[in-house]
């Protein structure tokens, strides 16, 4: 009797873990993927803004030198 209860419990827990774990892994993987995408977008945006800012500064400095000359 006791052994049967233990086996039933074991089966239930093992089923639960085998069913839930892959889903959890997929969810975690997709979350990590989304985070990486967001980080990449942020880095790209920062790079673009730095390029834009540097080009503006260059234009401004060029205009200033032209005005001085």
C-alpha positions as a Markdown table, in Angstrom:
| # | Residue | x | y | z |
|---|---|---|---|---|
| 1 | Unk | 0.0 | 0.0 | 0.0 |
| 2 | Unk | 2.7 | 2.5 | 1.0 |
| 3 | Unk | 4.8 | 1.6 | -2.0 |
| 4 | Unk | 1.9 | 2.2 | -4.4 |
| 5 | Unk | 1.3 | 5.6 | -2.9 |
| 6 | Unk | 4.9 | 6.5 | -3.3 |
| 7 | Unk | 4.9 | 5.3 | -6.9 |
| 8 | Unk | 1.8 | 7.3 | -7.6 |
| 9 | Unk | 3.3 | 10.4 | -6.1 |
| 10 | Unk | 6.5 | 9.9 | -8.0 |
| 11 | Unk | 4.6 | 9.5 | -11.3 |
| 12 | Unk | 2.6 | 12.7 | -10.7 |
| 13 | Unk | 5.7 | 14.7 | -9.8 |
| 14 | Unk | 7.7 | 13.4 | -12.7 |
| 15 | Unk | 4.9 | 14.1 | -15.1 |
| 16 | Unk | 4.5 | 17.6 | -13.8 |
| 17 | Unk | 8.2 | 18.3 | -14.2 |
| 18 | Unk | 8.4 | 16.9 | -17.6 |
| 19 | Unk | 5.4 | 18.8 | -18.7 |
| 20 | Unk | 6.2 | 22.1 | -17.1 |
| 21 | Unk | 10.0 | 22.3 | -17.6 |
| 22 | Unk | 10.1 | 22.6 | -21.4 |
| 23 | Unk | 7.5 | 25.3 | -21.4 |
| 24 | Unk | 9.4 | 27.2 | -18.7 |
| 25 | Unk | 12.6 | 26.8 | -20.7 |
| 26 | Unk | 11.0 | 28.1 | -23.8 |
| 27 | Unk | 9.5 | 31.1 | -21.9 |
| 28 | Unk | 12.9 | 31.9 | -20.4 |
| 29 | Unk | 14.6 | 31.5 | -23.7 |
| 30 | Unk | 12.1 | 33.8 | -25.4 |
| 31 | Unk | 12.4 | 36.4 | -22.6 |
| 32 | Unk | 16.2 | 36.3 | -22.9 |
| 33 | Unk | 15.9 | 36.7 | -26.7 |
| 34 | Unk | 13.6 | 39.7 | -26.3 |
| 35 | Unk | 16.0 | 41.2 | -23.8 |
| 36 | Unk | 18.9 | 40.8 | -26.3 |
| 37 | Unk | 16.9 | 42.3 | -29.1 |
| 38 | Unk | 16.1 | 45.3 | -26.9 |
| 39 | Unk | 19.7 | 45.7 | -25.9 |
| 40 | Unk | 20.8 | 45.5 | -29.5 |
| 41 | Unk | 18.2 | 48.1 | -30.5 |
| 42 | Unk | 19.4 | 50.4 | -27.7 |
| 43 | Unk | 23.0 | 50.0 | -28.7 |
| 44 | Unk | 22.1 | 50.8 | -32.4 |
| 45 | Unk | 20.1 | 53.8 | -31.3 |
| 46 | Unk | 22.9 | 55.1 | -29.2 |
| 47 | Unk | 25.3 | 54.6 | -32.0 |
| 48 | Unk | 23.0 | 56.4 | -34.4 |
| 49 | Unk | 22.5 | 59.3 | -32.1 |
| 50 | Unk | 26.2 | 59.6 | -31.5 |
| 51 | Unk | 26.8 | 59.7 | -35.2 |
| 52 | Unk | 24.1 | 62.3 | -35.7 |
| 53 | Unk | 25.4 | 64.4 | -32.9 |
| 54 | Unk | 29.0 | 64.2 | -34.1 |
| 55 | Unk | 27.9 | 65.2 | -37.6 |
| 56 | Unk | 26.0 | 68.2 | -36.2 |
| 57 | Unk | 29.0 | 69.2 | -34.2 |
| 58 | Unk | 31.2 | 68.9 | -37.2 |
| 59 | Unk | 28.9 | 71.0 | -39.3 |
| 60 | Unk | 28.7 | 73.6 | -36.6 |
| 61 | Unk | 32.5 | 73.7 | -36.2 |
| 62 | Unk | 32.8 | 74.0 | -40.0 |
| 63 | Unk | 30.4 | 76.9 | -40.1 |
| 64 | Unk | 32.2 | 78.6 | -37.3 |
| 65 | Unk | 35.6 | 78.3 | -39.1 |
| 66 | Unk | 34.0 | 79.6 | -42.3 |
| 67 | Unk | 32.6 | 82.6 | -40.4 |
| 68 | Unk | 35.9 | 83.3 | -38.8 |
| 69 | Unk | 37.8 | 83.2 | -42.1 |
